[in-house]
Amino acid sequence: MPDLRAYVFLDSLQPQLAAHICTTCRGYFPVPHVASLFIEIAPGMAIHGILDAALKATSVQPATLVVERAFGMVELHHQDQGEVLSAGEAVLRILEARQEDRLKPKVVSNTIIRGIEPMHAMIIDKLRFGSMIEPGRSLFILETEPAAYAVLAANEAEKAADVRLVDVTPFGAYGRLYLSGDEAEIDSAAKAATDALAAIAGRN
């Protein structure tokens, strides 16, 4: 039976996160404020069965499907929160699991760089898929395990503070989030992100 690593329900996909997903996904583009569900399992190839169960049970649309050596991740979204929740229930039935059987998020690293140097900003701007970071801004970097929880951190940070989403990677061994902004806003965003992760119930 596949192992449920992450189950992340977002009641309202924030505009920058929605735009970032559209920039990187190969599936159906979400728009801001739709409900969204990210599921990560192991082994990776089993994610196809998860997607099949969700699509046969509901009218959700998938934006992202990632199959890696060890883990698989899928994003599902719909205007109707009920459809997304029903898709999640269909997935949990297939897995014979409950939401609480997911892994509890672990913060692997949590760093704020204040007043970023121009050359540092330049090299990040070359690698990002979201907004550019300007020299002198503060940069918040967060790593999560499992990876899919990075989107929860991004979504809650965007709700809480006036920040720019530089990049987010919700798949792989670790999830990564980069946010930029004024120092006080970054502090607020960092707190919202880490508080949201700490509130998730799951197994250690």
C-alpha positions as a Markdown table, in Angstrom:
| # | Residue | x | y | z |
|---|---|---|---|---|
| 1 | Met | 0.0 | 0.0 | 0.0 |
| 2 | Pro | 1.5 | 3.4 | -0.9 |
| 3 | Asp | 2.6 | 5.6 | 2.0 |
| 4 | Leu | 0.8 | 9.0 | 2.5 |
| 5 | Arg | 3.6 | 11.5 | 3.0 |
| 6 | Ala | 1.8 | 14.8 | 2.7 |
| 7 | Tyr | -1.9 | 15.9 | 2.4 |
| 8 | Val | -2.2 | 19.6 | 2.0 |
| 9 | Phe | -5.6 | 21.3 | 1.5 |
| 10 | Leu | -5.5 | 25.0 | 0.6 |
| 11 | Asp | -8.9 | 26.6 | 0.9 |
| 12 | Ser | -8.0 | 29.6 | -1.2 |
| 13 | Leu | -5.0 | 29.5 | -3.5 |
| 14 | Gln | -3.3 | 32.9 | -3.2 |
| 15 | Pro | -2.6 | 34.9 | -6.4 |
| 16 | Gln | 1.2 | 34.7 | -6.5 |
| 17 | Leu | 1.2 | 30.9 | -5.7 |
| 18 | Ala | -1.4 | 30.4 | -8.4 |
| 19 | Ala | 0.7 | 32.3 | -10.9 |
| 20 | His | 3.8 | 30.3 | -9.9 |
| 21 | Ile | 2.0 | 27.0 | -10.4 |
| 22 | Cys | 0.9 | 28.3 | -13.9 |
| 23 | Thr | 4.5 | 29.1 | -14.7 |
| 24 | Thr | 5.8 | 25.6 | -13.9 |
| 25 | Cys | 2.9 | 23.2 | -14.5 |
| 26 | Arg | 2.1 | 21.2 | -17.6 |
| 27 | Gly | -1.6 | 20.5 | -16.7 |
| 28 | Tyr | -4.6 | 22.6 | -16.1 |
| 29 | Phe | -3.9 | 26.1 | -14.9 |
| 30 | Pro | -5.5 | 27.2 | -11.6 |
| 31 | Val | -6.7 | 30.7 | -11.0 |
| 32 | Pro | -6.4 | 32.7 | -7.8 |
| 33 | His | -8.7 | 31.7 | -4.9 |
| 34 | Val | -9.7 | 28.2 | -6.1 |
| 35 | Ala | -9.4 | 25.4 | -3.6 |
| 36 | Ser | -6.3 | 23.2 | -4.1 |
| 37 | Leu | -5.0 | 19.9 | -2.8 |
| 38 | Phe | -1.4 | 18.7 | -2.9 |
| 39 | Ile | -0.8 | 15.0 | -2.2 |
| 40 | Glu | 2.6 | 13.3 | -1.9 |
| 41 | Ile | 3.1 | 9.6 | -1.6 |
| 42 | Ala | 5.7 | 6.9 | -1.8 |
| 43 | Pro | 6.6 | 5.1 | -4.0 |
| 44 | Gly | 6.5 | 7.7 | -6.8 |
| 45 | Met | 4.8 | 5.7 | -9.5 |
| 46 | Ala | 1.8 | 5.0 | -7.4 |
| 47 | Ile | 0.7 | 8.6 | -7.8 |
| 48 | His | -0.9 | 7.7 | -11.1 |
| 49 | Gly | -3.5 | 5.5 | -9.3 |
| 50 | Ile | -4.1 | 8.4 | -6.9 |
| 51 | Leu | -4.8 | 10.8 | -9.7 |
| 52 | Asp | -7.1 | 8.2 | -11.4 |
| 53 | Ala | -9.2 | 7.8 | -8.3 |
| 54 | Ala | -9.6 | 11.5 | -7.8 |
| 55 | Leu | -10.6 | 12.2 | -11.4 |
| 56 | Lys | -13.1 | 9.3 | -11.6 |
| 57 | Ala | -14.8 | 10.4 | -8.4 |
| 58 | Thr | -14.9 | 14.2 | -9.0 |
| 59 | Ser | -14.5 | 17.0 | -11.5 |
| 60 | Val | -11.2 | 18.4 | -10.1 |
| 61 | Gln | -8.5 | 19.3 | -12.5 |
| 62 | Pro | -4.8 | 18.5 | -12.1 |
| 63 | Ala | -2.1 | 21.2 | -12.5 |
| 64 | Thr | 1.0 | 19.3 | -11.6 |
| 65 | Leu | 2.0 | 15.6 | -11.6 |
| 66 | Val | 5.6 | 14.7 | -10.6 |
| 67 | Val | 7.0 | 11.2 | -10.4 |
| 68 | Glu | 10.5 | 11.0 | -8.9 |
| 69 | Arg | 12.6 | 7.9 | -7.9 |
| 70 | Ala | 11.2 | 7.8 | -4.4 |
| 71 | Phe | 8.1 | 10.1 | -4.2 |
| 72 | Gly | 5.1 | 11.2 | -6.3 |
| 73 | Met | 3.2 | 14.4 | -6.0 |
| 74 | Val | 0.0 | 15.7 | -7.6 |
| 75 | Glu | -1.9 | 19.0 | -7.3 |
| 76 | Leu | -5.7 | 19.0 | -7.8 |
| 77 | His | -8.0 | 22.1 | -7.9 |
| 78 | His | -11.5 | 23.3 | -8.4 |
| 79 | Gln | -13.7 | 26.4 | -7.8 |
| 80 | Asp | -15.8 | 24.3 | -5.4 |
| 81 | Gln | -14.1 | 23.4 | -2.2 |
| 82 | Gly | -16.5 | 20.5 | -1.8 |
| 83 | Glu | -15.2 | 18.9 | -5.1 |
| 84 | Val | -11.6 | 19.2 | -3.9 |
| 85 | Leu | -12.4 | 17.7 | -0.5 |
| 86 | Ser | -14.3 | 14.9 | -2.2 |
| 87 | Ala | -11.3 | 14.2 | -4.3 |
| 88 | Gly | -9.2 | 14.0 | -1.2 |
| 89 | Glu | -11.7 | 11.5 | 0.4 |
| 90 | Ala | -11.5 | 9.3 | -2.7 |
| 91 | Val | -7.7 | 9.3 | -2.5 |
| 92 | Leu | -7.8 | 8.5 | 1.2 |
| 93 | Arg | -10.1 | 5.5 | 0.5 |
| 94 | Ile | -7.7 | 4.1 | -2.0 |
| 95 | Leu | -4.8 | 4.5 | 0.4 |
| 96 | Glu | -6.9 | 3.1 | 3.3 |
| 97 | Ala | -5.7 | 6.1 | 5.3 |
| 98 | Arg | -6.9 | 9.3 | 7.1 |
| 99 | Gln | -5.5 | 12.8 | 6.9 |
| 100 | Glu | -3.8 | 12.2 | 10.2 |
| 101 | Asp | -1.8 | 9.4 | 8.7 |
| 102 | Arg | 0.3 | 11.8 | 6.7 |
| 103 | Leu | 3.8 | 12.7 | 7.9 |
| 104 | Lys | 4.0 | 15.7 | 10.2 |
| 105 | Pro | 6.0 | 18.5 | 8.5 |
| 106 | Lys | 9.6 | 19.0 | 9.5 |
| 107 | Val | 11.4 | 22.3 | 9.0 |
| 108 | Val | 14.8 | 21.3 | 7.7 |
| 109 | Ser | 16.1 | 24.8 | 7.5 |
| 110 | Asn | 14.7 | 28.3 | 8.2 |
| 111 | Thr | 16.8 | 31.3 | 7.3 |
| 112 | Ile | 16.3 | 35.1 | 6.9 |
| 113 | Ile | 19.0 | 37.0 | 5.0 |
| 114 | Arg | 18.6 | 40.7 | 5.6 |
| 115 | Gly | 19.6 | 43.3 | 3.1 |
| 116 | Ile | 20.6 | 40.9 | 0.4 |
| 117 | Glu | 23.7 | 41.8 | -1.6 |
| 118 | Pro | 23.4 | 42.7 | -5.3 |
| 119 | Met | 25.4 | 39.7 | -6.6 |
| 120 | His | 23.5 | 37.3 | -4.4 |
| 121 | Ala | 20.2 | 38.8 | -5.7 |
| 122 | Met | 21.4 | 38.4 | -9.3 |
| 123 | Ile | 22.2 | 34.7 | -9.0 |
| 124 | Ile | 18.9 | 33.9 | -7.3 |
| 125 | Asp | 17.0 | 35.9 | -10.1 |
| 126 | Lys | 18.7 | 33.7 | -12.7 |
| 127 | Leu | 17.3 | 30.5 | -11.0 |
| 128 | Arg | 13.8 | 31.6 | -9.9 |
| 129 | Phe | 10.4 | 31.0 | -11.6 |
| 130 | Gly | 8.6 | 33.6 | -9.6 |
| 131 | Ser | 9.2 | 37.3 | -8.8 |
| 132 | Met | 12.7 | 38.8 | -8.9 |
| 133 | Ile | 14.4 | 39.8 | -5.6 |
| 134 | Glu | 16.0 | 43.3 | -5.6 |
| 135 | Pro | 19.2 | 44.1 | -3.8 |
| 136 | Gly | 18.6 | 45.4 | -0.3 |
| 137 | Arg | 15.4 | 43.4 | 0.3 |
| 138 | Ser | 15.2 | 40.6 | 2.9 |
| 139 | Leu | 15.1 | 37.0 | 1.8 |
| 140 | Phe | 13.3 | 34.2 | 3.7 |
| 141 | Ile | 14.4 | 30.6 | 2.8 |
| 142 | Leu | 12.5 | 27.6 | 4.1 |
| 143 | Glu | 13.1 | 23.9 | 3.6 |
| 144 | Thr | 10.4 | 21.3 | 4.5 |
| 145 | Glu | 10.2 | 17.6 | 4.6 |
| 146 | Pro | 8.0 | 16.2 | 3.1 |
| 147 | Ala | 8.4 | 18.6 | 0.1 |
| 148 | Ala | 4.7 | 19.3 | -0.6 |
| 149 | Tyr | 4.3 | 21.2 | 2.7 |
| 150 | Ala | 6.3 | 24.1 | 1.1 |
| 151 | Val | 3.1 | 25.2 | -0.7 |
| 152 | Leu | 1.3 | 25.5 | 2.6 |
| 153 | Ala | 4.0 | 27.7 | 3.9 |
| 154 | Ala | 3.9 | 29.8 | 0.8 |
| 155 | Asn | 0.2 | 30.2 | 0.8 |
| 156 | Glu | -0.1 | 31.2 | 4.4 |
| 157 | Ala | 2.9 | 33.6 | 4.2 |
| 158 | Glu | 1.2 | 35.3 | 1.2 |
| 159 | Lys | -2.0 | 35.6 | 3.2 |
| 160 | Ala | -0.2 | 37.2 | 6.1 |
| 161 | Ala | 2.3 | 39.6 | 4.6 |
| 162 | Asp | 3.1 | 41.8 | 1.7 |
| 163 | Val | 5.9 | 39.7 | 0.2 |
| 164 | Arg | 7.0 | 38.5 | -3.2 |
| 165 | Leu | 7.1 | 34.8 | -4.0 |
| 166 | Val | 10.5 | 34.2 | -5.6 |
| 167 | Asp | 10.3 | 30.5 | -5.9 |
| 168 | Val | 8.7 | 27.3 | -4.4 |
| 169 | Thr | 9.5 | 23.7 | -5.1 |
| 170 | Pro | 7.0 | 21.3 | -3.6 |
| 171 | Phe | 8.5 | 18.0 | -4.7 |
| 172 | Gly | 11.7 | 16.0 | -4.3 |
| 173 | Ala | 13.6 | 15.1 | -1.1 |
| 174 | Tyr | 12.9 | 18.6 | 0.4 |
| 175 | Gly | 10.5 | 21.3 | -0.4 |
| 176 | Arg | 12.0 | 24.8 | -0.8 |
| 177 | Leu | 10.4 | 28.2 | -0.5 |
| 178 | Tyr | 12.0 | 31.6 | -1.2 |
| 179 | Leu | 10.2 | 34.9 | -0.3 |
| 180 | Ser | 11.4 | 38.5 | -0.5 |
| 181 | Gly | 10.2 | 41.8 | 0.9 |
| 182 | Asp | 10.8 | 44.5 | 3.5 |
| 183 | Glu | 12.3 | 43.3 | 6.7 |
| 184 | Ala | 9.1 | 43.5 | 8.9 |
| 185 | Glu | 7.0 | 41.9 | 6.2 |
| 186 | Ile | 9.4 | 39.0 | 5.9 |
| 187 | Asp | 9.4 | 38.5 | 9.6 |
| 188 | Ser | 5.6 | 38.3 | 9.5 |
| 189 | Ala | 5.6 | 35.9 | 6.5 |
| 190 | Ala | 8.2 | 33.7 | 8.2 |
| 191 | Lys | 6.1 | 33.4 | 11.3 |
| 192 | Ala | 2.9 | 32.6 | 9.4 |
| 193 | Ala | 4.7 | 29.9 | 7.4 |
| 194 | Thr | 6.3 | 28.2 | 10.3 |
| 195 | Asp | 3.1 | 28.5 | 12.5 |
| 196 | Ala | 1.1 | 26.8 | 9.7 |
| 197 | Leu | 3.5 | 23.9 | 9.5 |
| 198 | Ala | 3.5 | 23.5 | 13.2 |
| 199 | Ala | -0.3 | 23.3 | 13.3 |
| 200 | Ile | -0.4 | 20.3 | 11.0 |
| 201 | Ala | -1.4 | 17.0 | 12.7 |
| 202 | Gly | 0.4 | 13.9 | 11.5 |
| 203 | Arg | 2.7 | 11.1 | 12.4 |
| 204 | Asn | 6.4 | 11.6 | 13.2 |
